[in-house]
Amino acid sequence: PDTLTTAQQEEKKNEQLKELKQLMPAALYFHNDEPDAKTLSDTTKLDYKETYEAYSLLREEYIREFAKGKKTTLKDSSESQITDFFETKVDKGYYDLIAFTSQLYDMLQSGAKLEVTLKGYCSPLNYNKYNINLGYRRVASLRNYFFHYRDGALLPFVANGSLSLQTVSYGEETANKQISDSRQDTQLSVYSPNAALERRCEIVSVELK
């Protein structure tokens, strides 16, 4: 019976892990050079909830800047592209993160030990060393989100080793080479959906330890 109980526990953990992986956000997005613009720091005090809320307030600015100077039909298309990006990428990523973190907490409470790997990415704007540090700031904001979750509910699991958070930054290395890196052409290098898609961090894996 003891062996069976252990086997059942393992099966339950694997089922929970499968559910957790299904809740992983596709990606979590950031405004240009955020968090903490114009610094070489590789960390931040902000958490992802704060950066998401600030980014969300910029959607009208994105619509205006990306559509600027275009003819009516192209302007309408540009507006719908930006609206779609914020709704299906930025907002959805944040809501998925809330669901993922809730399930993560439940698993840890039930005795699971988990390793989560986070990766940061950037658009090609700025030089590579800067972007690697920016990628780490993005990852740090996500790590802070976990630390601040429910007033620190996950912190005891970090302290006792049940939850490990591994971090990696790719800077701009994986960015689409077709994206503008011109500071003068912010319509394409900052406000275009293609550039915005590169400014993200991802939960790339979660595994039982």
C-alpha positions as CSV (number, residue, x, y, z in Angstrom):
1,P,0.0,0.0,0.0
2,D,2.9,2.4,0.8
3,T,4.4,1.9,-2.7
4,L,1.0,2.4,-4.3
5,T,0.5,5.6,-2.4
6,T,3.9,6.9,-3.5
7,A,3.1,5.9,-7.1
8,Q,-0.3,7.7,-6.9
9,Q,1.4,10.8,-5.5
10,E,3.9,10.8,-8.4
11,E,1.0,10.3,-10.8
12,K,-0.8,13.2,-9.3
13,K,2.3,15.5,-9.4
14,N,2.8,14.6,-13.1
15,E,-0.9,15.4,-13.8
16,Q,-0.6,18.7,-12.0
17,L,2.6,19.5,-13.9
18,K,0.9,18.8,-17.2
19,E,-1.9,21.2,-16.2
20,L,0.7,23.8,-15.1
21,K,2.5,23.6,-18.5
22,Q,-0.7,24.1,-20.3
23,L,-1.2,27.4,-18.4
24,M,2.3,28.8,-19.3
25,P,2.0,32.2,-21.0
26,A,3.2,32.2,-24.6
27,A,5.2,35.4,-23.7
28,L,5.1,38.5,-21.5
29,Y,5.7,41.8,-23.3
30,F,7.3,45.2,-22.5
31,H,7.5,48.7,-23.9
32,N,10.7,49.7,-25.5
33,D,13.7,49.9,-23.1
34,E,11.5,48.8,-20.1
35,P,11.8,48.2,-17.2
36,D,14.1,51.0,-16.0
37,A,15.0,52.7,-19.3
38,K,18.5,54.1,-19.9
39,T,20.4,52.0,-17.4
40,L,23.0,49.3,-17.7
41,S,21.6,47.6,-14.6
42,D,20.8,43.9,-15.0
43,T,18.1,44.0,-12.3
44,T,15.0,46.0,-11.3
45,K,12.8,46.6,-8.3
46,L,9.6,46.6,-10.5
47,D,7.5,43.5,-11.0
48,Y,5.8,42.4,-14.1
49,K,2.3,43.5,-12.9
50,E,3.7,47.1,-12.7
51,T,5.4,47.0,-16.1
52,Y,2.3,45.4,-17.7
53,E,0.0,48.1,-16.3
54,A,2.3,50.9,-17.5
55,Y,2.6,49.3,-21.0
56,S,-1.2,48.8,-21.2
57,L,-1.7,52.5,-20.8
58,L,0.4,53.1,-24.0
59,R,-1.9,51.3,-26.5
60,E,-3.5,54.5,-27.8
61,E,0.1,56.0,-28.3
62,Y,1.0,52.8,-30.2
63,I,-2.1,53.1,-32.4
64,R,-1.3,56.8,-33.1
65,E,2.4,56.4,-33.8
66,F,2.1,53.2,-35.9
67,A,-0.7,54.6,-38.1
68,K,1.0,58.1,-38.4
69,G,1.2,59.4,-42.0
70,K,-0.6,56.4,-43.6
71,K,-3.5,56.5,-46.0
72,T,-7.0,55.7,-44.6
73,T,-7.0,52.0,-45.5
74,L,-3.5,51.4,-44.2
75,K,-4.3,53.5,-41.1
76,D,-7.3,51.3,-40.3
77,S,-5.2,48.2,-40.8
78,S,-2.4,49.6,-38.6
79,E,-4.9,50.4,-35.8
80,S,-6.4,46.9,-35.9
81,Q,-2.9,45.3,-35.8
82,I,-2.0,47.2,-32.7
83,T,-5.3,46.5,-31.0
84,D,-4.9,42.8,-31.8
85,F,-1.4,42.8,-30.5
86,F,-2.4,44.3,-27.1
87,E,-5.4,42.1,-26.7
88,T,-4.1,38.7,-27.9
89,K,-0.4,39.1,-26.8
90,V,0.0,41.7,-24.0
91,D,-3.3,41.3,-22.1
92,K,-3.6,37.5,-22.7
93,G,0.0,37.0,-21.5
94,Y,-0.7,38.8,-18.2
95,Y,-3.9,36.9,-17.6
96,D,-2.3,33.6,-18.4
97,L,0.5,34.5,-15.9
98,I,-2.1,35.0,-13.1
99,A,-3.6,31.5,-13.8
100,F,-0.1,29.9,-14.1
101,T,1.1,31.4,-10.8
102,S,-2.0,30.3,-9.0
103,Q,-1.5,26.7,-10.2
104,L,2.2,26.9,-9.4
105,Y,1.4,27.9,-5.8
106,D,-1.1,25.1,-5.4
107,M,1.5,22.6,-6.6
108,L,4.1,23.8,-4.2
109,Q,1.6,23.7,-1.3
110,S,0.9,20.1,-2.1
111,G,4.6,19.3,-1.7
112,A,6.0,19.5,-5.3
113,K,9.5,20.8,-5.9
114,L,9.8,22.8,-9.1
115,E,12.4,24.4,-11.3
116,V,11.2,27.3,-13.5
117,T,13.4,28.7,-16.3
118,L,12.8,32.3,-17.4
119,K,14.4,33.9,-20.5
120,G,14.5,37.6,-21.6
121,Y,14.6,38.9,-25.1
122,C,15.0,42.3,-26.8
123,S,14.4,44.1,-30.2
124,P,17.6,45.1,-32.1
125,L,17.4,48.7,-30.8
126,N,20.6,49.6,-28.9
127,Y,23.9,47.6,-28.7
128,N,24.1,43.9,-27.6
129,K,25.7,44.3,-24.1
130,Y,23.0,46.9,-23.2
131,N,20.3,44.5,-24.5
132,I,21.6,41.5,-22.6
133,N,21.3,43.5,-19.4
134,L,17.8,44.8,-20.5
135,G,16.8,41.1,-21.1
136,Y,17.9,40.3,-17.5
137,R,15.9,43.3,-16.2
138,R,12.8,41.9,-17.9
139,V,13.4,38.5,-16.4
140,A,14.0,40.2,-13.0
141,S,10.6,41.9,-13.2
142,L,9.0,38.5,-13.7
143,R,10.9,37.0,-10.8
144,N,9.8,39.9,-8.7
145,Y,6.2,39.2,-9.7
146,F,6.6,35.7,-8.3
147,F,8.2,37.1,-5.1
148,H,5.4,39.6,-4.6
149,Y,2.6,37.1,-5.4
150,R,-0.1,37.2,-2.7
151,D,2.2,39.2,-0.4
152,G,5.1,36.8,-0.6
153,A,3.2,33.5,-0.6
154,L,5.9,31.9,-2.8
155,L,8.9,33.1,-0.8
156,P,9.0,30.3,1.8
157,F,9.2,27.8,-1.2
158,V,12.1,29.7,-2.6
159,A,13.8,29.8,0.8
160,N,13.5,26.1,1.4
161,G,14.5,25.2,-2.2
162,S,11.1,23.8,-3.3
163,L,11.0,26.6,-6.0
164,S,14.1,27.4,-8.1
165,L,14.0,30.3,-10.7
166,Q,16.7,30.0,-13.4
167,T,17.3,33.1,-15.5
168,V,18.8,33.6,-19.0
169,S,19.0,36.7,-21.3
170,Y,19.4,36.5,-25.0
171,G,19.4,40.3,-25.6
172,E,18.8,40.8,-29.3
173,E,20.6,37.7,-30.5
174,T,17.4,35.9,-31.5
175,A,15.5,39.0,-32.8
176,N,14.1,39.0,-36.3
177,K,16.8,40.5,-38.5
178,Q,14.2,42.3,-40.6
179,I,13.2,44.6,-37.8
180,S,14.4,48.2,-37.9
181,D,17.1,49.2,-35.4
182,S,16.8,52.9,-36.3
183,R,16.3,55.4,-33.5
184,Q,15.0,57.9,-36.0
185,D,12.4,55.5,-37.4
186,T,10.5,54.8,-34.2
187,Q,7.3,54.0,-36.2
188,L,9.0,50.7,-37.2
189,S,11.7,50.2,-34.5
190,V,9.4,50.9,-31.5
191,Y,5.7,51.0,-32.4
192,S,5.4,48.3,-35.0
193,P,4.0,44.9,-33.9
194,N,7.0,43.1,-35.3
195,A,9.4,45.1,-33.0
196,A,7.0,44.8,-30.1
197,L,6.9,41.0,-30.4
198,E,10.7,40.9,-29.7
199,R,10.5,42.8,-26.4
200,R,9.4,40.0,-24.1
201,C,10.3,37.4,-21.5
202,E,9.2,33.8,-21.4
203,I,8.7,31.0,-19.0
204,V,10.4,28.5,-21.2
205,S,10.2,25.5,-18.9
206,V,8.9,24.1,-15.6
207,E,10.0,20.8,-14.3
208,L,9.8,18.6,-11.2
209,K,13.0,18.5,-9.2
